[in-house]
Structures are given as structure tokens and as C-alpha cells.
Amino acid sequence: MLKAAVPETILVVSALVALAADLLTMRELDSQFRRIIGGLIACVGCVAAIAWMLLMPEHANFFEGMLVLDPLTQLVKVALLVITIFTILVSVETDFTTHIGEYFALILLAAIGMLFLVSSEDILMIFISLELTSLSLYILTAFNKRNIKSAEAALKYFLFGGMSAAFTLFGLSLLYGLSGATNLSQIGAVVGRPGLDPLLIVAMVMTVIGFGFKIAAVPFHLWAPDAYEGAPAPSAAFIASGSKVASFFVFAKVLMLGFHGAEGSGAWRAFIPGWVPVIAVIAVASMLLGNLAAIVQSSVRRLLAYSAIAHAGYILLGVLANGRDGLASVIFYVVIYGLTTVGAFGVVSIVQDRTGGDALANFIGLSKRAPVLSFCMMVFMLSLAGIPPLAGFFGKFYLFTAALKSTPDNLGFLWLIFAAIGLSAVSLYYYLIVLKQIYVVAPASETPTLKAPVLGQVILSLLALAVLVLGCAPNLLLGRLISAIQVAGF
């Protein structure tokens, strides 16, 4: 058991080392130097954890699902650590706090919670991991004490998160009461009988509500725009990327394993009670509200927040597919979305630091002031819009295909696919608004050149390259993902 938890232990040690080094030896030094050293310690810890996972045995199951190790969980954990590394590197060039050691320690603690979350098939461990992740993210949201919006965003995030935890705990406790087990597979074997028990319906609704808050799906999305806008940009990037990867993965596992046999049907004019029609309605509402609300935003951060709500709707189509292809499409898309979002927030962070704001007006003429940043932002925006040959296009195509293939007899999810394609076209409009400010609108003659940090340009270029490569050669990730899912037995 201890050997299986070595990656998380490495991150705990790294967090303590980063915290101690900053508090004991670097308090009086230059903040830029402190950020570099703290970021280096945190990145080394993440790399060491990845290296250990690649050397570990690929199969282990401790305490009936409390900690599960297989190729699938290892792949998702590696993706989470890669996103964590990029978040840390983006943070090095930002100056929003003097508590640098504490900041990097909290990022690592949030990552630890996410690693335990994706490794568990036990509802008790899932809840504990969710709370470790959430508590760290609440504090990271409030970390910019110079901005009152940061405190406001953290308070809203905390209040909605606390309510989410209550719903989740209530739903999971009902599952335990119905089945007498805490392992998801054992729960599914007991509750997945013909006919829906009224208590099972309540448990299903409560669980969906709880996880709906975590993934920012409509109507549980109200915290997201304020949190994305008010939090420090790297914290917002981590909330939008790492927590989405972990939350969607565990949400899919809870529905596919814990509520196995209670799926119902969301096919057009053939609805059968279960979790599938509930998720179908939430998916459509998320795509509709997220895309339409994003059109009227003047803040790029809030635009990305409503975009995230819409993307939650797209990803739920893969959850609805409820099979190997569905799970593979969810993981592939959410990883791509995570990398793209970290990159987009990285560009916003640099622009905001140099110009004082994240409004669309702050991006006017960026192509002439910072061509590298502009090109990276173009890649990220077009990938989010689903334009080929970028990774976002293939991710959406795979999601829609998986949903369509899940009902081959009657093409029951065709109505969802049409809605998703139509609203994807709407999303292209507001992504192009951002690119219009960058490439088309001429800046004022007195607008100074924006000096982007070299490290930031390198990191963002690597993220843009990853998005392009995974779009042209998706099998680099997808092939490993499908093989891992087959081994895991989904």
C-alpha cells in the first residue's frame, strides 16, 4: 500500500521542501528568484512522481478499491501531473503574492487530492479526495490579496463548494445504505436491478448535483465565472484544467460503475428513467447557456469561464455513451481541454500583468506587440472552437461519434449531436471576437510594445505545439488510452 502511494508521498515531501525553503532561507530575497526556486522544487517533485509511476507495477487494488492502480489510472495521473507542471511554470512569471512557498505547496496538495481521486473506486476515499482538492483550490482562488475580486471569488467558490460537498455526501451515503458497500462495483451489482428504487433516484439526483458543481455544468455553474475572473490566472487555469480532468474521470466512474444498471435512456421520444436522461438534459443546458452567455462577455476570463461551461456539456456526451469509446473520448477531450486552457490562461496572465486588465480592449493589436503570444492564443482559441487540424477538433469529433455509436439501432442521441454541432458553430463566433482584437483591430499609435517573458513564451509555445501535434496525430494519446481502458475492464 505504501509503495503504491509513493508518487503522492513524493509530492507531499516536495510541498514541504518548497514551503520550508521559502520560509527559512529565502524570505528576504528577490521574489522572482523565490518563484524560480519554488517552482523548480515543485516541478522536480512532479517529474519524480511521474518517473516512479512509470516504474511501478501496473496492477494493484488495495482495500477493495480504496487505491486502484492500473494503466488507465496511471495514464490519467500522468496527465494531471503534466498539467500541474505547466501550471507551475506559468506561475513563475506572475507576481500576485509574497507567499510563494505557500502557493506552490497548495498547488501540490491540490494535485495530491486529484491523484488520490482518480485512483479510487471507493466512495469514502472519493469524497475525502474531493475535499482535499477543493480546500486547496478555495485558498488558491483567494491568493491575490491585492485584488478584492479574488476574495469575492473565493467566498462564492467556497459556499457553492460546501453545498456541493453536502449533496455529494448525502448521495453517496444513500448509495452505501442501499448496498451496504463502499466499492463502486459492489454498489452497482446490488442497486442495478430492474426498476428504480425511490431512494436510488434520490441518491442519483444528489450525486449528479454534487458532481455538477465540480464540473461547472448548468444549473450548478454560478460560481465559475466569478472564480475564473477573480482568482490569480494560474490558479484559475488549474481550476479549469486539473480539477476538470479529475472530476470528469471520477464522475464517469461513479455513474458507469456505481449506477450500473440504472442508466435508463435519453433517446429522442424514448426516454426511460435513469441517469442518462438527466445527464442529457444537463448537457444541452450547459452547451446552450455557456455558448450564448459567452457571446456578450467583454472580459476574456469570463469568456473562458462560460466557454468552460459549454465544454462541460460537450464532455457529458461522452459520459452518456457509457462504454469504452465514451470513457476514452471523455478522457481524451478533457486532457486536451486542460492543456489548451492552461495555455489560454497563460496568455491572459501575461497580457493582464503587462496591460493591467483582461478585457478584450487589452488584446487589441497584440499580434504586433507580441507575435509569439498572439500565435499561441490563436492556436488555443481555434482548438477550443474545434477547428482542424487542432486537437480540439478531433476531441469533439470523437465525443460526438462515441455518443452516436452508443445507440446504433435508433440513433437516439442524434438530437444531442445536432445541438452540439450547432452550438459549436456559435462558439466559433466569440472565439473569433478575441482573435479579431488580436489580429484585425489596429492599436493606437502610442500603444507600447508588450515585452513577454522568454520563459512564458517557451512554455506557451510548447503547449501550442502539443495541441497541434495531438490534433494531427491523436493516436499518440488515444492508442494508449484505449489499450489502458481495455486492460482496466471497462
C-alpha positions in Angstrom: 0.0 0.0 0.0 2.7 2.5 1.0 4.7 1.6 -2.2 1.6 2.3 -4.3 1.3 5.7 -2.7 4.9 6.8 -3.3 4.0 9.3 -6.1 1.7 11.1 -3.7 4.3 10.9 -0.9 6.9 12.5 -3.2 4.5 15.4 -3.8 3.9 15.8 -0.1 7.7 15.9 0.5 8.1 18.4 -2.4 5.4 20.6 -0.9 7.1 20.6 2.5 10.5 21.3 1.0 9.2 24.2 -1.1 7.4 25.6 1.9 10.5 25.2 4.2 13.0 26.6 1.7 10.9 29.7 1.1 10.1 30.3 4.8 13.6 29.6 6.2 16.1 30.7 3.7 14.6 33.0 1.0 12.1 35.3 2.7 14.4 38.4 2.2 15.4 37.6 -1.3 14.0 38.8 -4.6 10.5 37.5 -5.3 11.4 36.5 -8.9 14.3 34.3 -7.6 12.0 32.8 -4.9 9.4 31.9 -7.6 12.0 30.2 -9.7 13.4 28.1 -6.9 9.9 27.2 -5.5 8.7 26.4 -9.0 11.8 24.3 -9.6 11.3 22.3 -6.4 7.6 21.7 -7.3 8.4 20.6 -10.9 11.2 18.3 -9.7 8.7 16.6 -7.4 6.1 16.2 -10.2 8.7 14.8 -12.6 9.9 12.3 -9.9 6.3 11.2 -9.2 5.8 10.6 -13.0 9.1 8.6 -13.1 8.1 6.5 -10.2 4.7 5.7 -11.7 6.3 4.6 -15.0 8.4 2.1 -13.0 5.6 0.9 -10.7 3.6 -2.3 -11.2 0.6 -1.6 -13.4 -1.9 -3.6 -11.5 -2.8 -3.3 -7.8 -6.0 -3.0 -5.8 -5.8 -2.2 -2.1 -8.6 -2.4 0.4 -11.4 -3.2 -2.1 -10.9 -0.2 -4.3 -9.6 2.3 -1.8 -6.5 2.7 -4.0 -6.6 1.2 -7.5 -3.6 1.1 -9.8 -3.9 0.1 -13.5 -2.7 1.5 -16.8 -5.8 3.8 -17.1 -5.4 5.5 -13.7 -1.7 5.8 -14.2 -2.2 7.5 -17.6 -4.7 10.0 -16.1 -2.4 10.7 -13.2 0.5 11.4 -15.6 -1.7 13.8 -17.5 -2.7 15.5 -14.2 1.0 15.9 -13.3 1.9 17.3 -16.7 -0.9 19.9 -16.3 0.4 20.7 -12.8 3.9 21.2 -14.2 2.7 23.6 -16.8 0.6 25.5 -14.2 3.7 25.8 -12.0 5.8 27.1 -14.9 3.1 29.6 -15.9 3.1 30.8 -12.2 6.8 31.6 -12.2 6.3 34.7 -14.3 3.4 36.1 -12.3 3.7 38.4 -9.3 0.5 38.4 -7.3 1.7 37.3 -3.9 4.6 37.3 -1.5 3.6 34.0 0.0 5.4 32.0 -2.7 6.2 28.8 -0.7 2.7 28.5 0.5 1.3 29.0 -3.1 3.4 26.2 -4.6 2.7 23.9 -1.6 -1.0 24.4 -2.2 -0.8 23.6 -5.9 1.0 20.3 -5.0 -1.6 19.5 -2.3 -4.4 20.0 -4.8 -2.6 17.7 -7.2 -2.3 15.1 -4.5 -6.0 15.2 -3.9 -6.6 14.8 -7.7 -4.2 11.8 -7.8 -6.0 10.0 -5.0 -9.3 10.9 -6.6 -8.6 9.2 -9.9 -7.0 6.2 -8.2 -10.1 5.4 -6.0 -13.2 3.3 -6.6 -14.3 3.6 -3.0 -17.0 6.3 -2.3 -15.4 7.2 1.1 -12.0 7.8 -0.5 -13.6 9.7 -3.4 -15.2 12.1 -1.0 -12.1 12.7 1.1 -10.0 13.3 -2.1 -12.6 15.7 -3.4 -12.4 17.7 -0.2 -8.6 17.8 -0.2 -8.6 19.1 -3.7 -11.4 21.6 -3.1 -10.0 23.1 0.1 -6.7 23.7 -1.7 -8.4 25.3 -4.7 -10.5 27.6 -2.4 -7.3 29.0 -0.9 -5.6 29.3 -4.3 -8.6 31.3 -5.5 -8.2 33.8 -2.7 -4.4 34.1 -3.0 -4.3 37.5 -4.7 -4.8 39.8 -1.6 -4.2 42.9 -3.8 -7.5 42.2 -5.7 -10.8 42.3 -3.9 -12.3 40.2 -6.7 -10.1 37.4 -5.6 -11.6 37.3 -2.1 -15.1 37.6 -3.5 -14.5 34.7 -6.0 -13.0 32.5 -3.2 -16.0 33.1 -1.0 -18.5 32.2 -3.7 -16.5 29.2 -4.7 -16.3 28.1 -1.1 -20.0 28.5 -0.4 -21.0 26.7 -3.6 -18.4 24.0 -2.9 -19.6 23.4 0.6 -23.1 23.0 -0.7 -21.8 20.6 -3.4 -20.0 18.6 -0.7 -23.2 18.2 1.2 -25.2 17.0 -1.8 -22.3 14.6 -2.7 -22.1 13.2 0.8 -25.8 12.7 1.0 -26.0 10.9 -2.3 -23.0 8.7 -1.6 -24.4 7.8 1.9 -27.7 6.7 0.4 -25.7 4.5 -2.0 -24.0 2.9 1.0 -27.3 2.5 2.8 -28.9 0.8 -0.3 -26.0 -1.6 -1.0 -24.0 -2.0 2.3 -20.8 -1.4 0.4 -18.5 1.4 -0.4 -16.8 -0.1 -3.5 -18.4 1.2 -6.7 -18.5 -2.1 -8.5 -20.1 -3.8 -5.5 -22.7 -1.0 -5.2 -23.5 -1.3 -8.9 -24.0 -5.1 -8.6 -26.6 -4.5 -5.8 -28.5 -1.4 -6.9 -28.6 -2.2 -10.7 -31.7 -4.2 -10.6 -34.9 -3.9 -12.8 -37.0 -0.9 -11.6 -35.6 2.1 -9.8 -35.8 2.2 -6.0 -37.1 5.7 -4.8 -34.0 6.0 -2.6 -31.8 5.2 -5.6 -33.4 8.0 -7.5 -32.7 10.4 -4.7 -29.1 9.2 -4.4 -28.7 9.6 -8.2 -30.0 13.1 -8.2 -27.9 14.1 -5.2 -24.8 12.7 -6.7 -25.3 14.4 -10.0 -25.9 17.7 -8.3 -22.7 17.3 -6.2 -20.5 16.5 -9.2 -22.4 19.0 -11.3 -20.9 21.8 -9.1 -17.4 20.3 -9.5 -17.6 20.3 -13.3 -19.5 23.6 -13.6 -22.4 22.2 -15.5 -25.7 24.1 -15.7 -27.5 24.8 -13.4 -24.7 24.3 -11.0 -22.3 26.7 -12.7 -22.9 30.0 -10.9 -19.5 30.0 -9.1 -17.4 29.5 -12.2 -17.5 33.0 -13.9 -16.5 34.8 -10.7 -13.9 32.3 -9.8 -12.3 32.3 -13.2 -12.3 36.1 -13.3 -11.2 36.9 -9.7 -8.7 34.1 -9.0 -5.0 34.6 -9.9 -4.6 33.5 -13.5 -2.5 30.4 -12.8 -5.0 29.3 -10.1 -7.9 29.8 -12.5 -6.0 27.7 -15.1 -5.5 24.9 -12.6 -9.2 25.0 -11.6 -10.3 24.9 -15.2 -7.8 22.2 -16.2 -6.6 19.8 -13.5 -9.8 19.7 -11.4 -11.9 19.2 -14.6 -9.7 16.2 -15.6 -10.0 14.5 -12.2 -13.7 15.4 -11.7 -14.9 14.2 -15.0 -13.0 11.0 -14.7 -14.3 10.1 -11.3 -17.8 11.3 -12.2 -17.8 8.9 -15.2 -16.6 6.1 -13.0 -19.3 6.7 -10.4 -22.1 6.7 -13.0 -20.7 3.7 -15.0 -19.8 1.5 -12.1 -21.9 2.7 -9.1 -25.1 3.2 -11.0 -24.6 0.3 -13.4 -28.0 -1.0 -14.5 -29.8 2.3 -13.7 -28.8 4.0 -16.9 -32.3 4.5 -18.5 -32.4 6.1 -21.9 -32.1 9.6 -23.3 -33.1 8.7 -26.9 -35.4 11.1 -28.6 -39.0 10.3 -27.8 -37.9 7.2 -26.0 -36.9 8.4 -22.6 -36.6 5.8 -19.8 -35.9 7.0 -16.2 -32.3 6.7 -15.2 -29.2 8.8 -15.0 -28.7 9.1 -18.8 -31.7 11.3 -19.5 -30.7 13.5 -16.5 -27.2 14.0 -17.9 -28.6 14.6 -21.4 -30.7 17.5 -20.2 -27.8 18.9 -18.2 -25.5 18.6 -21.3 -27.9 20.5 -23.5 -28.5 23.2 -20.9 -24.7 23.6 -20.4 -24.0 23.9 -24.1 -26.8 26.4 -24.6 -26.2 28.7 -21.7 -22.4 28.6 -21.9 -22.2 29.5 -25.5 -24.9 32.1 -25.5 -23.6 33.8 -22.4 -20.0 33.9 -23.7 -21.0 36.0 -26.7 -21.7 39.1 -24.6 -18.6 39.0 -22.4 -16.1 41.8 -22.5 -13.6 40.0 -20.1 -11.6 37.3 -21.7 -11.5 35.4 -18.4 -15.3 35.4 -18.1 -15.5 34.4 -21.7 -13.3 31.4 -20.9 -15.5 30.6 -17.9 -18.7 30.4 -19.9 -16.7 28.5 -22.6 -15.8 26.0 -19.9 -19.5 25.6 -19.0 -20.2 24.9 -22.7 -17.3 22.4 -22.9 -18.7 20.6 -19.8 -21.8 20.0 -21.9 -19.8 18.6 -24.8 -17.8 16.3 -22.4 -21.0 14.9 -20.9 -21.9 13.5 -24.3 -19.0 11.1 -23.8 -20.3 10.2 -20.4 -23.7 9.4 -21.9 -22.1 7.0 -24.3 -21.4 4.8 -21.3 -18.8 2.4 -22.7 -15.2 2.1 -23.7 -15.4 4.6 -26.5 -17.4 7.0 -24.3 -14.8 6.9 -21.5 -11.9 7.2 -23.9 -13.5 10.2 -25.6 -14.1 11.9 -22.2 -10.5 11.4 -21.0 -9.0 12.4 -24.3 -11.1 15.5 -24.7 -10.7 16.7 -21.1 -6.9 16.3 -21.2 -6.8 18.2 -24.5 -9.1 20.8 -23.0 -6.9 21.1 -19.9 -3.7 21.7 -21.8 -5.5 24.3 -24.1 -7.0 26.1 -21.1 -3.7 26.3 -19.2 -2.2 27.9 -22.4 -5.1 30.4 -22.8 -4.9 31.5 -19.2 -1.1 31.7 -19.5 -1.5 34.3 -22.4 -4.2 36.1 -20.4 -1.9 36.2 -17.4 0.9 37.8 -19.3 -1.4 40.4 -21.0 -3.0 41.2 -17.7 0.3 41.7 -15.9 1.6 44.0 -18.7 -1.5 46.0 -19.5 -3.5 45.9 -16.2 -6.6 44.1 -17.4 -8.1 41.2 -19.2 -10.7 43.0 -21.2 -11.0 42.5 -25.0 -9.6 46.0 -25.4 -6.4 44.9 -23.7 -5.8 42.5 -26.6 -6.1 45.0 -29.4 -3.1 44.8 -31.7 -1.4 42.0 -29.7 -0.2 40.5 -32.9 2.1 43.4 -33.5 3.1 43.9 -29.9 3.8 40.2 -29.0 3.6 37.9 -32.1 4.5 34.7 -30.3 1.8 35.1 -27.7 -0.7 36.0 -30.5 0.1 32.9 -32.4 -0.3 30.7 -29.3 -3.6 32.3 -28.4 -4.8 31.7 -32.0 -4.0 28.0 -31.6 -5.7 27.8 -28.3 -8.9 29.6 -29.4 -9.2 27.7 -32.6 -8.7 24.4 -30.8 -11.4 25.3 -28.3 -13.7 26.1 -31.2 -12.9 22.7 -32.8 -11.2 23.8 -35.9 -9.0 21.2 -37.7 -6.2 20.1 -37.6 -6.0 21.1 -34.0 -6.6 18.6 -31.1 -9.9 20.2 -30.1 -11.5 19.2 -33.5 -10.6 15.5 -33.1 -11.7 15.6 -29.5 -15.1 16.9 -30.4 -15.4 14.5 -33.3 -14.6 11.6 -31.1 -17.1 12.7 -28.4 -19.9 13.0 -31.0 -19.0 9.7 -32.7 -19.0 7.8 -29.3 -22.4 9.3 -28.4 -23.8 8.3 -31.8 -22.4 4.8 -31.7 -23.8 4.1 -28.3 -27.3 3.8 -29.8 -26.7 2.2 -33.2 -30.2 0.8 -33.6 -32.1 4.1 -33.4 -29.5 6.9 -33.4 -31.2 8.1 -30.2 -28.6 10.7 -29.4 -28.8 12.4 -32.8 -30.7 15.3 -31.4 -27.9 15.9 -28.9 -25.3 15.7 -31.7 -27.2 18.3 -33.8 -27.4 20.6 -30.7 -23.7 20.2 -30.0 -22.7 20.9 -33.6 -24.9 23.9 -33.9 -23.7 25.4 -30.6 -20.1 24.7 -31.6 -20.7 27.0 -34.6 -21.9 29.6 -32.1 -18.8 29.2 -30.0 -16.6 29.9 -33.1 -18.1 33.4 -33.2 -16.9 34.5 -29.7 -13.5 32.9 -30.1 -13.1 34.8 -33.3 -14.0 38.0 -31.5 -10.9 37.5 -29.4 -8.8 36.8 -32.5 -10.3 39.9 -34.2 -8.9 42.1 -31.4 -5.5 40.5 -31.7 -5.1 40.4 -35.4 -7.6 42.8 -37.1 -8.2 45.8 -34.9 -5.4 48.3 -35.2 -3.8 49.5 -31.9 -3.5 53.2 -31.0 -0.3 54.7 -32.3 1.0 55.3 -28.8 0.5 51.7 -27.6 3.8 50.4 -26.3 5.3 47.0 -27.2 4.4 44.3 -24.8 7.5 42.6 -23.5 6.6 39.0 -22.9 8.9 36.9 -20.7 11.1 34.4 -22.5 10.1 31.5 -20.2 6.4 32.3 -20.7 6.8 32.3 -24.4 8.6 29.0 -24.4 6.0 27.3 -22.1 3.1 28.6 -24.2 4.8 27.6 -27.4 5.2 24.0 -26.1 1.5 23.9 -25.1 0.5 25.2 -28.6 2.8 22.6 -30.2 1.2 19.8 -28.1 -2.3 20.9 -29.2 -1.2 20.9 -32.8 0.6 17.5 -32.6 -2.2 15.8 -30.8 -4.6 17.1 -33.4 -2.5 15.8 -36.3 -1.6 12.5 -34.5 -4.2 11.8 -31.9 -3.2 8.2 -31.6 -0.2 9.2 -29.6 -2.5 9.6 -26.7 -5.7 7.8 -27.9 -4.0 4.5 -28.7 -2.5 4.2 -25.2 -5.8 5.3 -23.7 -7.9 2.7 -25.5 -5.5 0.0 -24.5 -5.5 1.1 -20.9 -9.3 1.1 -20.8 -9.4 -2.4 -22.2 -7.0 -3.6 -19.6 -9.0 -1.9 -16.8 -12.1 -3.8 -17.9 -14.5 -1.0 -18.7 
